[in-house]
Amino acid sequence: MLSKRVEILFDPAEIAALRREARKTGKSVGALIREAIKQRYLTPSPEERDAALQRLLSAECRISLPSWEQVKKELGASMRRRIAAD
């Protein structure tokens, strides 16, 4: 939901071009401006996405998980403790 207002001043040629594009696309001038802002400033670039993926796949992000046998053993022990407590 839109809840904040910003006032932007355009010269007559800019607003005319925006209005033509809005009519052509069936969108409002505000929607065009919001889309442009999202694309330019709020969407990560391909390079930023690649860097984030590399960080996730790096050795520093790897975690060590116990084996299934260890997990099964701990779950069994936890269940036995709960049953004994009841």
Buried (B, 14 or more C-beta within 10 A) or exposed (E): EEEEEEEEEEEEEEEEEBBEEBEEEEBEBBEBBBEEEEEEEEEEEEEEEEEEEEEEEEEEEEEEEEEEEEEEEEEEEEEEEEEEEE
